[in-house]
Amino acid sequence: MKLDFLRSIKYLCPYTHIWRAVRCMFAEKKIPATARQGALIALLGLSCPLFWIAYFSGASREELVFHGLHSAMVFVVGIILFLIGIMKDIKRKNQNRNE
């Protein structure tokens, strides 16, 4: 009885759905079209040329922090858009499965 209750709670957890979508994405070896833009924005945040130019040119600490925070914000926005896209893909697949 207790085990069934824990399993039902597990399926209500949004992280379980995200984990399934990410696992499915790696199994299929492709990113859903709805999440592709978010992934590219996150990649831009990681490879931000302004940060890396400042880092390798020996910029001041304040400038590195500024560019680092900017890159981190772009990365976080990309991850959020990526997760939203994955959730849209999950909802679409569940609607197609229920029809």
QUIPEVEN-V847529 format. One record per pair of residues at least 4 apart in sequence whose ideal C-beta (glycine too) atoms are under 7 Angstrom apart, sorted by the first residue. I is the first residue (numbers start at 1). GAP is how many residues later the second one is. D is the distance in Angstrom with one decimal. If there is no record, write none. Layout:
I&GAP&D / I&GAP&D
This chain:
1&4&6.7 / 2&4&6.5 / 3&4&6.4 / 4&4&6.4 / 5&4&6.5 / 6&4&6.4 / 7&4&6.9 / 8&4&7.0 / 9&4&7.0 / 10&6&5.7 / 11&5&6.2 / 14&4&6.3 / 15&4&6.1 / 16&4&6.5 / 17&4&6.5 / 17&73&5.7 / 18&4&6.3 / 18&65&6.4 / 18&68&6.5 / 19&4&6.1 / 20&4&6.1 / 21&4&6.2 / 21&65&4.4 / 21&68&6.5 / 21&69&5.1 / 22&4&6.6 / 22&64&6.9 / 23&4&6.3 / 24&4&6.1 / 25&6&6.0 / 25&7&6.8 / 31&4&5.4 / 31&5&5.1 / 31&8&5.6 / 32&53&6.2 / 32&54&6.5 / 32&57&4.0 / 34&51&3.7 / 34&54&4.6 / 34&55&5.1 / 35&4&6.0 / 35&47&4.9 / 35&50&3.1 / 35&51&4.9 / 35&54&6.6 / 36&4&6.4 / 37&4&6.3 / 37&44&6.2 / 38&4&6.3 / 38&40&5.1 / 38&41&6.8 / 38&43&3.1 / 38&44&3.1 / 38&46&6.9 / 38&47&5.3 / 39&4&6.4 / 39&39&6.9 / 39&43&5.1 / 40&4&6.5 / 41&4&6.6 / 41&33&6.5 / 41&36&6.2 / 41&37&3.3 / 41&40&6.1 / 42&4&6.7 / 42&33&5.2 / 42&36&3.0 / 42&37&5.2 / 42&40&6.1 / 43&4&6.2 / 44&4&6.6 / 44&30&6.1 / 44&34&6.9 / 45&26&5.1 / 45&27&6.9 / 45&29&3.5 / 45&30&3.0 / 45&33&5.5 / 46&29&5.9 / 48&4&6.8 / 48&19&7.0 / 48&23&4.0 / 48&26&6.6 / 49&4&5.8 / 50&4&6.4 / 50&17&5.2 / 51&4&6.1 / 51&16&4.0 / 51&17&5.9 / 51&20&4.7 / 52&4&6.1 / 53&4&5.8 / 54&5&3.9 / 54&9&5.4 / 54&10&5.7 / 54&13&5.0 / 55&9&6.2 / 59&4&4.1 / 59&5&5.6 / 61&4&6.3 / 62&4&6.4 / 63&4&6.3 / 64&4&5.8 / 65&4&6.2 / 66&4&6.5 / 67&4&6.2 / 68&4&6.2 / 69&4&6.4 / 70&4&6.6 / 71&4&6.2 / 72&4&6.3 / 73&4&6.4 / 74&4&6.4 / 75&4&6.4 / 76&4&6.4 / 77&4&6.4 / 78&4&6.1 / 79&4&6.4 / 80&4&6.4 / 81&4&6.3 / 82&4&6.5 / 83&4&6.3 / 84&4&6.5 / 85&4&6.5 / 86&4&6.4 / 87&4&6.5 / 88&4&6.3 / 89&4&6.3 / 90&4&6.2 / 91&4&6.3 / 92&4&6.4 / 93&4&6.2 / 94&4&6.3 / 95&4&6.5
